[in-house]
Amino acid sequence: MALVAGLAFFSLLLLFWLTRDPLLTGGFFAGLAVAGAGVLLVRRLFPPGTQGEAAAPDWTMLRQAVDHDDIAIAVTDRAGRLVCANDLFASWVGGFITPPGLPLEGRGADLLKDAGRAAWRDGEGRVDEARLGTLKLRAHILRAGQGDDYLVWRFSAVERRDPAAEIMRHLEGAMGTLLGQAGVMAALVSAEGRLRVANQAFLLRALGEGDAAHYAGRDVAAMLRIDEAGGLYFAREGDRATPLRMVQIPLVPGDDHAPLAIALLDEEMGPTDRGTAQAYVETLLSLLPFGLAMVDRDGRFLYMNRAFTRAAGVSEGPMPRYPGDLVVPEDKGPLADMIRRHSSGQQVGGDLSIRLAGLADDPVLMRVVGVRGLGEAAVLLSLKDSSEESRLKRQVAQQSKMQAVGQLAGGVAHDFNNILTAVLGSCDLMLMRHTPGDSDYDDIQQIRSNANRAASLTRQLLAFSRQQTLRPQILQLPDVISEVSHLLKRLIGERVELQVRHGRGLGPVRADPGQLEQVIINLAVNARDAMAGDGTLTIETYPVSASEVRQLGNEFMPPADYSALKVSDTGCGIAADVLPKIFEPFFTTKDVGKGTGLGLSTVYGIIKQSAGYIFADSKAGEGTSFTIYLPVHHAADEPAASPPPKARKSQWGSGTILLVEDEDMVRTVAERALTRAGYSVVTASQGEEGLERFEKMEKVDLIISDVVMPTMDGPTMVKALRGRRADLPVLFMSGYAEEQLRQSINIDDVAFLPKPFSVVQLTEAASAALEEARLRKSV
């Protein structure tokens, strides 16, 4: 500052010496004074170090903010650095480790890493379950901050309902203290009668201050005594002890090895005190997580907690008067008899399977226990909420039924395919000897046409059992709809309006175009029937992102990018009780002779076999919509390999073929067809015979074999033959699906021909297999 003042004074002297003008010099001096005053004012208002510098975040304050008792929280920045974490996070993961690099078991680390990427991309990511030692965790990751520069990782323990653990936690905490202040002495006793946990009121009365800290594992029976009159007392209180009432609460009805909750109250003689003690018991029952109710000696309800009303399906309103009001008429008598027996003095509890009036299809278990010392209460009822368990049982039963029907359908289709192969082959051979105009030509064509119709029925059987052979391709949904739209207009009729709308940004899907067309046709025909030939059929396609899938909240469909196909109609709709059954095989609401019940089950099988999902939404009288979600196909990053040269097909050829087939009619037709095509054919009826024939043959150019045969199947025989000749060409034929068989056939370079097949298809497949083997040798 002194240097600046000196320079200013020297400037004034120099100016006066040069100009000799005092006014100009004075004005210059005034300007310097004003500028200096402004600088001093700015420096006073904005001290050095406060401008242009952002205050550093106070992470210690943030750590206090994220401190939580049951949720572990960590914050990371875009550079992947750990900004802060609470103490619970450090105690769970073994230190301040930066997510997602946590020591999780199995695929947990990969799932957490994917969820972190999803949070950076979509703003949110989830991991439903990951294991960290004995701890099961659920992770929820959110993108946060003004610039979305941080990820907040929230980890919570996956809780499993354990009534004993919940009661232990409550009795050791504030709830145990509250019960003690209300005069309730509560404890949890093991099946062997050992004390597991108790509130302080119980411990001080039963053991005293000296032994209250060392109570675990002690015999509860030794803490109590019963006098000659049947009164219950604490043993250590001696003759001046206050009589007690005991309430026993079974945690798992019907399980004698489960822990038991007990509540002790001081026995008072006055009716007012009895009512107060009963109020204490009702308070205790309201805190328990399972359904309990008290019934008097006349069989009337005195009290029921919320868990009991929820499990019994009691709606809001007045409490039912009798337990019989909750059950179906058939169970009223047995329930009333059981309550009467226990209210008359029977102290041993019993179980009764009942059906609730609102849930008549699902029996539930009710535990009935006689009690003493609760004033008007004589019987304690406990009811297990088994709605979730019943739902899971129904799902397992439905899945088992579908699997059994699918296996049956696959076996039936296999047998039909063998028969149809012989019928179609025989028709083809006969048509070679007849020309149009012959008397038998039209009859043979009619037989062949009916056989083809039967073959389409077997394909439907394989479709709903998810065992058909698919030929998936990478395709766009609008292209498939465009291909089939001209056929749809003829199928639905002139009075039904067809509307097609396509969304933008649709991703490609991987599916069999022919089967996908079949899905659209089946849904369109069902819609036409539902509209009685007059209405609007709407087909829509639109993209569905992973975040939108999460918003749907569907537990069966994993979050991913999908291309959706929606088929809607304005028909009569589907009743709510029928909607869950529409995808079941052979279920139909059409009149007899107008439906086989295979249409929607076939659609369901095709979509599931294509890794997709289908959902139906309908209201009676408002129409129906079917929404299909197919996962978007993402092409691999590596360049696609050049396709191998295609084998040429021909109906004629030469060479020696070993034909192995256990069905006589199929073997005969195939032998005649191959011989007519120019091949030399040697036949065998099963695998062992095929090995014997192979040993005696001088030359074998091709093996054509069935897959499933008695004694020795086709793959076993081929493995043995390949051990003697590694380059032996093989063509498998079967009535089962190719995909199903290839999972069990671990043999390279084999061709497959599905049954039923025609003579032309057989000879072309044999020619292609020989040509492909020749191409492999030349490469």
Residue pairs with C-beta under 8 A, 6 or more apart in sequence:
4 36
8 32
8 36
11 28
11 32
12 25
12 28
12 29
12 32
15 24
15 25
15 28
16 22
16 25
19 25
59 83
59 84
62 75
62 83
62 84
63 84
63 85
63 86
66 73
66 75
66 84
66 85
66 86
67 86
67 87
67 88
68 86
68 88
69 88
70 88
70 156
70 157
71 88
71 154
71 155
71 156
72 85
72 86
72 88
72 89
72 92
72 93
72 154
72 155
72 156
73 85
73 86
73 88
73 89
73 152
73 153
73 154
73 155
74 82
74 84
74 85
74 86
74 89
74 98
74 99
74 152
74 153
74 155
75 82
75 83
75 84
75 85
75 144
75 150
75 151
75 152
75 153
76 82
76 83
76 98
76 99
76 150
76 151
76 153
77 83
77 149
77 150
77 151
78 149
78 150
80 98
81 98
82 96
82 97
82 98
82 99
83 150
85 96
89 96
89 155
90 96
92 132
92 135
92 137
92 155
93 102
93 103
93 132
94 103
97 103
99 112
99 116
99 151
99 153
100 109
100 112
100 113
100 115
100 116
101 109
102 108
102 109
102 112
102 132
103 109
103 132
104 112
104 130
104 131
104 132
104 137
105 130
105 131
105 132
105 133
106 130
106 131
108 127
108 130
108 131
108 132
111 127
111 130
112 127
112 130
112 139
114 125
115 125
115 126
115 127
115 139
115 141
116 125
116 141
116 151
116 153
117 125
118 124
118 125
118 141
118 546
118 559
119 125
119 141
119 142
119 143
119 151
120 143
120 151
122 545
122 546
122 547
123 142
123 143
123 148
123 547
124 140
124 141
124 142
124 143
124 547
124 550
125 139
125 140
125 141
126 138
126 139
126 140
126 141
126 550
126 559
127 137
127 138
127 139
128 138
129 136
129 137
129 138
129 158
130 136
130 137
130 138
130 139
131 137
135 157
136 157
136 158
137 155
137 156
137 157
137 158
138 155
138 156
138 157
138 158
139 153
139 154
139 155
140 154
140 156
141 151
141 152
141 153
141 154
142 151
142 152
142 154
143 150
143 151
143 152
144 150
144 151
144 152
161 289
163 251
163 252
163 288
163 289
163 290
164 188
164 196
164 251
164 258
164 259
166 289
167 188
167 197
167 251
167 261
167 288
168 188
168 196
168 197
170 176
170 287
171 179
171 186
171 187
171 188
171 197
171 198
171 199
172 197
172 199
175 287
176 186
176 198
176 199
176 200
176 201
177 199
177 200
179 185
179 186
179 199
179 201
179 283
179 284
180 199
180 200
180 201
180 202
181 201
182 280
182 283
183 201
183 265
183 266
183 277
183 280
184 199
184 201
184 263
184 264
184 265
184 280
184 281
184 283
184 284
185 198
185 199
185 201
185 202
185 205
185 206
185 263
185 264
185 265
186 198
186 199
186 201
186 202
186 261
186 262
186 263
186 264
186 284
187 195
187 196
187 197
187 198
187 199
187 202
187 220
187 261
187 262
187 264
188 195
188 196
188 197
188 198
188 259
188 260
188 261
188 262
189 195
189 196
189 220
189 259
189 260
189 261
189 262
190 196
190 259
190 260
191 256
191 257
191 258
191 259
191 260
193 219
193 220
193 221
194 217
194 218
194 219
194 220
195 215
195 216
195 217
195 218
195 219
195 220
195 223
196 216
196 259
197 216
198 206
198 215
200 212
202 264
203 212
203 215
204 212
205 234
205 237
205 264
206 223
206 224
206 234
206 236
207 215
207 218
207 223
207 236
208 236
220 262
222 235
223 234
223 235
223 236
224 232
224 233
224 234
224 235
224 244
225 232
225 233
225 234
225 235
226 232
226 233
227 233
231 243
231 244
231 267
232 243
232 244
232 245
232 246
232 264
232 267
232 373
233 241
233 242
233 243
233 244
234 241
234 244
242 266
242 267
243 266
243 267
244 264
244 265
244 266
244 267
244 373
245 264
245 265
245 266
245 267
245 277
245 372
245 373
245 374
246 262
246 263
246 264
246 373
247 262
247 263
247 264
247 265
247 281
247 284
247 371
247 373
247 374
247 380
248 260
248 261
248 262
248 369
248 371
248 380
249 260
249 261
249 262
249 263
249 285
249 288
249 292
249 380
249 382
250 258
250 260
250 349
250 367
250 369
250 382
251 258
251 259
251 260
251 261
251 290
252 258
253 349
253 351
253 365
253 366
253 367
253 382
253 384
254 351
254 365
254 367
261 288
263 281
263 284
265 277
265 280
265 281
265 373
266 277
267 277
267 373
268 274
268 276
268 277
274 375
274 376
275 375
277 374
277 375
278 302
278 374
278 375
278 376
278 377
281 294
281 374
281 377
282 294
282 303
285 292
285 294
285 303
285 305
286 305
286 306
288 305
288 307
289 307
290 307
290 382
290 384
290 385
291 304
291 305
291 307
291 308
291 309
291 310
291 311
291 312
291 382
291 383
291 384
291 385
292 304
292 305
292 307
292 308
292 380
292 381
292 382
292 383
293 301
293 302
293 303
293 304
293 305
293 308
293 323
293 380
293 381
293 382
293 383
294 301
294 302
294 303
294 304
294 374
294 377
294 379
294 380
294 381
295 301
295 302
295 323
295 339
295 343
295 377
295 378
295 379
295 380
295 381
296 302
296 343
296 376
296 377
296 378
296 379
297 343
297 344
297 376
297 378
299 322
299 323
299 324
299 336
299 339
299 340
299 343
300 321
300 322
301 319
301 320
301 321
301 322
301 323
302 376
302 377
303 377
304 312
304 314
304 319
304 381
307 385
308 314
308 381
308 382
308 383
310 385
311 364
311 383
311 384
311 385
311 386
311 387
312 326
312 356
312 383
313 326
313 356
313 357
313 358
313 359
314 320
314 326
320 326
322 336
323 335
323 336
323 339
323 381
324 331
324 332
324 335
324 336
325 357
326 356
326 357
327 335
327 354
327 355
327 356
327 357
328 354
328 355
328 356
328 357
328 360
330 355
331 354
331 355
334 352
334 354
335 352
335 354
335 366
338 350
338 352
338 368
339 368
339 379
339 381
342 349
342 350
342 368
342 369
342 370
342 378
342 379
343 370
343 378
343 379
344 370
345 370
346 370
347 369
347 370
347 372
348 370
349 367
349 368
349 369
349 370
350 367
350 368
351 365
351 366
351 367
351 368
352 365
352 366
352 368
353 363
353 364
353 365
353 366
354 363
354 364
354 365
354 366
355 361
355 362
355 363
355 364
356 362
356 364
359 387
359 390
362 386
362 387
362 390
364 383
364 384
364 386
365 383
365 384
365 386
366 381
366 382
366 383
367 381
367 382
367 383
368 379
368 380
368 381
369 379
369 380
369 381
369 382
370 378
370 379
370 380
371 377
371 378
371 379
371 380
401 584
402 584
402 585
405 465
405 585
406 464
406 465
406 466
406 467
407 465
409 461
409 462
409 464
409 465
409 467
409 585
410 461
410 462
410 465
410 467
410 736
410 737
410 740
412 458
412 461
413 458
413 459
413 461
413 462
413 465
413 467
413 735
413 736
414 708
414 734
414 735
414 736
414 755
415 735
416 454
416 457
416 458
416 461
416 735
417 455
417 458
417 735
417 754
417 755
417 756
418 663
418 665
418 666
418 735
418 755
418 756
419 665
420 451
420 454
420 455
420 458
420 755
420 756
421 666
421 669
421 735
421 755
421 756
421 757
422 663
422 665
422 666
422 668
422 669
423 447
423 448
423 451
423 756
424 448
424 451
424 452
424 455
424 756
424 757
424 758
424 759
425 666
425 669
425 670
425 672
425 673
425 757
425 758
425 759
425 762
426 669
427 444
427 445
427 447
427 448
427 451
428 448
428 673
428 758
428 759
428 760
429 669
429 672
429 673
429 676
429 759
430 440
430 444
431 441
431 444
431 445
431 448
432 676
432 759
434 440
434 441
434 444
435 441
451 756
455 756
458 735
458 756
459 468
460 596
460 598
460 602
461 598
462 468
462 469
462 737
463 515
463 518
463 602
463 605
463 606
463 609
464 585
464 598
464 601
464 602
464 604
464 605
465 605
466 605
466 608
466 609
467 736
467 737
467 739
467 740
468 515
468 605
468 606
468 609
468 737
469 737
469 738
469 739
469 754
470 511
470 512
470 515
470 609
470 610
470 739
471 512
471 514
472 510
472 511
472 512
472 610
473 510
473 511
473 512
473 513
474 508
474 509
474 510
474 633
474 635
475 508
475 509
475 510
475 511
475 513
475 516
476 506
476 508
476 509
477 502
477 506
477 509
477 541
477 563
477 565
477 630
478 502
478 506
478 541
480 513
480 516
480 517
480 520
481 500
481 502
481 520
481 539
481 541
481 565
483 513
483 517
484 517
484 520
484 521
485 498
485 500
487 521
488 498
488 520
488 521
488 524
488 537
489 498
491 521
491 524
491 525
491 528
492 498
492 524
492 525
492 527
492 528
492 537
493 528
493 533
495 533
495 534
496 528
496 531
496 533
496 534
496 535
496 536
496 537
497 535
497 536
497 537
498 537
498 539
499 536
499 537
499 538
499 539
500 538
500 539
500 540
501 538
501 539
501 540
501 541
502 540
502 541
502 542
503 540
503 541
503 542
503 543
504 543
505 543
506 541
506 542
506 543
506 563
507 543
507 561
507 563
507 632
507 633
508 563
508 632
508 633
509 563
509 610
509 612
509 630
509 631
509 632
509 633
510 610
510 611
510 631
510 633
511 610
511 612
511 630
512 606
512 610
515 606
515 610
516 606
516 610
518 602
518 603
518 606
519 603
519 606
519 607
519 628
520 539
520 565
520 567
522 599
522 600
522 602
522 603
523 567
523 603
523 626
524 537
524 539
524 567
525 599
526 599
526 600
527 535
527 537
527 567
527 568
527 569
527 571
527 624
528 537
528 569
529 571
529 590
530 569
530 571
530 572
530 573
530 623
530 624
531 537
531 569
531 570
531 571
531 572
532 571
532 572
535 569
535 570
535 571
536 569
536 570
537 567
537 568
537 569
538 566
538 567
538 568
538 569
539 565
539 566
539 567
540 564
540 565
540 566
540 568
541 563
541 564
541 565
541 566
542 563
542 564
542 566
543 561
543 562
543 563
543 564
543 632
544 561
544 562
544 563
544 564
544 629
545 561
546 559
546 560
546 561
547 559
549 557
549 558
549 559
549 560
549 562
550 559
554 613
554 615
556 613
557 613
557 629
560 631
560 632
561 631
561 632
562 629
562 630
562 631
562 632
563 629
563 630
563 632
564 627
564 628
564 629
564 630
565 627
565 628
565 630
566 625
566 626
566 627
566 628
567 625
567 626
567 628
568 623
568 624
568 625
568 626
569 623
569 624
569 625
570 623
571 623
571 624
572 620
572 621
573 618
573 619
573 620
573 621
573 622
573 623
573 624
574 582
574 589
574 616
574 618
574 620
574 624
575 620
576 620
578 589
579 616
579 618
581 587
582 600
582 616
583 600
583 601
583 603
583 604
583 614
583 616
584 597
584 601
585 597
585 598
585 601
586 596
586 597
586 598
586 601
587 597
587 601
588 595
588 596
588 597
588 599
589 595
603 614
603 626
604 614
607 613
607 614
607 628
607 630
608 614
610 630
611 630
611 631
612 628
612 629
612 630
612 631
613 628
613 629
614 626
614 627
614 628
614 629
615 626
615 627
615 629
616 624
616 625
616 626
617 624
617 625
617 626
617 627
618 624
618 625
644 775
644 779
645 775
647 767
647 768
647 769
647 771
647 772
647 775
648 767
648 768
648 771
649 764
649 765
649 767
649 768
649 771
650 763
650 764
650 767
651 677
651 760
651 763
651 764
651 767
652 677
652 678
652 763
652 767
653 677
653 678
653 679
653 763
653 766
653 767
653 770
654 678
654 679
655 679
655 680
655 701
655 702
655 770
656 679
656 680
656 681
656 682
656 697
656 699
656 700
656 701
656 702
657 674
657 679
657 680
657 681
657 682
657 700
657 701
657 702
657 703
657 704
657 766
658 682
658 684
658 690
658 693
658 694
658 697
658 700
658 702
658 703
658 704
658 705
659 667
659 670
659 671
659 674
659 681
659 682
659 683
659 684
659 704
659 705
660 683
660 684
660 685
660 686
660 687
660 689
660 690
660 703
660 704
660 705
660 706
660 709
660 714
660 717
661 667
661 670
661 683
661 685
661 704
661 705
661 706
661 709
661 733
662 685
662 686
662 706
662 709
662 710
663 706
664 685
666 706
666 755
667 683
667 685
669 759
670 704
670 762
671 681
671 683
673 759
673 762
673 763
674 681
674 704
674 762
674 763
674 766
675 681
676 759
677 763
677 766
679 766
682 693
682 697
683 693
684 690
684 692
684 693
686 709
686 710
686 711
686 712
687 705
687 709
687 711
687 712
687 713
687 714
687 716
687 717
688 711
688 712
688 717
690 703
690 705
690 712
690 717
690 721
691 712
691 717
691 720
691 721
694 700
694 721
694 724
700 725
700 728
701 729
701 770
702 729
702 730
702 731
702 766
702 769
702 770
702 773
703 718
703 721
703 728
703 729
703 730
703 731
704 731
704 733
704 766
705 714
705 717
705 718
705 730
705 731
705 732
705 733
706 714
706 732
706 733
706 734
707 713
707 714
707 715
707 732
707 733
707 734
707 736
707 741
707 745
708 714
708 734
708 736
714 732
714 734
715 732
715 744
715 745
715 746
715 747
718 728
718 730
718 732
718 747
718 750
719 747
721 728
722 728
722 730
722 747
727 773
727 776
727 777
729 749
729 751
729 769
729 770
729 772
729 773
730 747
730 749
730 750
730 751
730 769
731 750
731 751
731 752
731 753
731 765
731 766
731 769
732 741
732 745
732 750
732 751
732 752
732 753
733 752
733 753
733 754
733 755
733 757
733 762
734 741
734 752
734 754
734 755
735 754
735 755
735 756
737 754
738 752
738 754
741 752
742 752
749 773
749 776
751 765
751 768
751 769
751 772
753 761
753 762
753 765
757 765
